[in-house]
Amino acid sequence: MATPVSVLLTRVRYALLAPSATTGTTTADEFWTDDELLDWMTQGAQDLWRAFIDLHEAHYSTTDITNVSLAASTTTITGIPSDAYRVLLIMPRDTTTTNPARFIKFQPADLNSDKFIAALACDALDPNSGGIVFYAVTQPGPPTNTMTIQVAPQLSTTLLLRFIYVPTLSVTLSSDSVNPIPGQSDLALVAWTTAYARSKERDDRSPDPNWLAVYATEKASCLVASSPRQEQEPRVSGGIWDDLEYAGM
């Protein structure tokens, strides 16, 4: 079960306890507000999220089978979710045997690559005949805007799509939240928050280096423990002609 943020805040405040010069009591509750600590903890969660998505182990992924499609005679995919940060897979929404367009394959390619440029000059592709549609992701994406996905060649008829992607971590933590980061990352978030909270009492206003070192160690351990996620099958390199084959053909 994910740890409540309220518990993590308690651990942070314990790490921040400092004896008062006059009374000998602790002043952590007076010196750091919950809003400050939650803001730093949110930034720590975002830093961990960036590291986890770079493992390419689909810790964060979601599937849209409702909104995304490629209209006939167009060069961009429509209905892209506004929180889409990284594309994992684009494919026909209906992959049953009753859909003749199920063998269309969407393959990533650079906008200025030879194959994308060549595909732009091709006639519209009949999705019922199969084939490859190259796509290129453009625009910054969230939180700035919604990404744009350009395609080539165009299709002669509209195709509904299954869109699998990594959403951005736009959460702002509250005391009622739970830790959104996998890999037993509680101590990493506590260490990040404590390091940045300590900057408030340092003359140089920089994060505490000792707590940053704890964070770095915990972050590395979380990433090592979280990849790979599947060990049932050996990892092998694909053949150079594999992309020319279609499942079921």
N, C-alpha and C positions, 0 to 999 in steps of 0.2 A: 504494500500500500504506500502511495506517495505521502511524503511527510508534509503536514500542514505548515504553511509559512509562519504561522504564529509560533510554532515550536522552534523554527530556525531563528526567529527574532529573539526568543528567549536565550538561545545559545550565543547569539551575537552579543547581547547585552551582558551576558556572563563574561565573555571574553573582553569586553570593554570596561569592566569594573575597575575603578581607580579610587584609591583612598583619598578622602578629602583632607586638605592640609590642616583644617581646623577641628573637624569632628572625628576624623578617621572612618567615616561612613562612605558609602559609594555614591557616586554622582552620575552614573551612566544614564539614568532615566531623565535627568535634567539637561544633560549636555547634548544628547542625540535624540531627536524626535523620531517617531515611528515613520513619518513621511520621508525623512532623510534616509533612514535605513532601508525602507522599501524601495526607494529610488535606486540606491546602490545595488540592492539585491536583484532588481529587475535588470540592471546593466550587466551584472554577473551572469544571470540566466541567458541573456542575449549572447554574451561572449561564449558560453558553453554551447549554446545552440549552433553557432557558426562552426564550432569545432566538430560537433556531432554530425552535421549534414555533410561535412567534408569526408566523413568515413564512407559515404556512399553505401550505407547499410539500411537505408529506408527506415530509420528510426522515426522520421517525420515524413509521412506521405499521406495523401488523400486522393480519392478518385471522384471525378465529376462525370456522371453519366446522364446529365440533365440539360446542360446549357451549351456545350461546346459543339461546334459544327463547322464544316467547310462548305460554303455555298458554291453553287456552280458559277464558273467563269469569274472567280475572284482570286486574289493573291494573298489574302490574309484570313486566318482562322478567327471566327467570331465566338463570343461568349466566354472568353478567357476569364477565369475567376480573378477578382481584384487582389487576392492574397497570394497568387501564384508567384513563387520566388525562383523555383528551379523545376524544369521539365524533366520528368522521369520516363514517360511513355505516352505516345499518341497512337491510337489505333481505332479501327471501326468500332462503334458502340455495340453493334449486333454482330457477334461472331458465330451465330448458329448456322447450320447447314442450309437454312432457307435464305440466307443473305449472300447473293453472289459477289458482293463487294467485300467479303470478309478477308480476302487475301491482299487487299491494299496494304502496303507497308509505308509507314512514315519514318524517314531517316534523317537525322540531323546533318546539316552541312553549313559551311560558312557562306555568307552572302556573296563573297567574291571568289568562291571556289569554281573551278571549271565545270563541275557537274551541275551546280546550281545555275550558273549562267547558261549552260546548254539547255537545261530543263525549262528555263524561262522562254526559250525560243520554240519549244515544242507545242504541238497542237494540244487542245484540252484532252485529258485522259479520261476514258470511260472506266469508272471505278469497278464496274462489273467484270471488267477484263483483267483485273489485277494490275500490278505494277508498283513502282516506287514514287512516292511524293517526298521531295526534300523540303526540310523546314529549317528556318533560322530564327532564333529568338533575338528581338531587338527591344530597345527602350530600357530604362533603368529598372522598372518593376517597383514593387512596394518597398517602402511607403511613399515613394515619389509619384508613381503612376502605375497603370496596369501594363504588363508587358505586351508587346505585339509579336505575333508569330507569322512570318511571311513564308509562303510556300511556292514551289514550282515542281512540276507544271500545274496548271489549273485543272479542275475536274469539270467534266461535261454535265454532271448532275450533282445535287447536294448530297453530302455524306455526313451523317450524324457520328459524333466521335466520343470515344472514351478517353478522358484526359487525366493522367495520373501525374501528380506533381508534389513538390515540397512547398507547403505554405510558410509564409513568413511568421516568425514568432513575435506577434504584436501585443502580447499580453503585458499589462501593467499589474504587477503583483500587489495583492492586498493581504491583510492578515488572515482572511478567509480562503485564500488561494491554497493550492498545493504545489509542491515543487514540480515544475513542468519538465525537468531535465532527467533523463534516465541514467543508469549506470551508478547508482548509489552515490549521487552527487551532493548529498547534504553538506558534508564538510567543505567541499569546494565552494559552495555558495556562502557558507558561514565565513570562510577565510577571505573570500573576495570582499564581502560586505564589511568585515572587520578592518581589512587593510585600508579601504577607502574611508571608512568612518574615522580611522586614526589620523587621516590627513587633516582633519579639522583641528587637531591639537598639535600638529607639527608646524614648526616655523616655516618650512619650505612648502607646506600644503601638498606634499606628495604622499602617495599611499605608503603605508608601512611596509618596508622591504621584507621583513620576516614573515608577515602574514601573506604577502604576495608569493613568497617562496613556498609556503604551505599550499596556497591555491594552485601554483604551477604543478606541484607534485601530485595533488589530488586530481587535477584536470587530466594529467598524463595517465594516471592510473585508471580513471574512468574510461578514457578512450581506448586504452589497451584491453580492458575487460569487455568492451562493447563491440569489438571487431576481431574476427568475423562473427556474425550472428548465426550462420549456418555452417555446420561442419559435417553434415551427412554425406556430402559429395565432394570429391577432390576438386580443387580449382584448376582449370586448364585453360589454355589459350585457344581462342576460336580460330578456325581455318580461314585462309584468305578468301575462299569462295563461299563461305557460309551465308553471306548476305544475299546471294543469288538464289537461295533455296527458300521455299515457303512450306510451312507446316501443312501437312495433309496433301502435298502435291508429289 
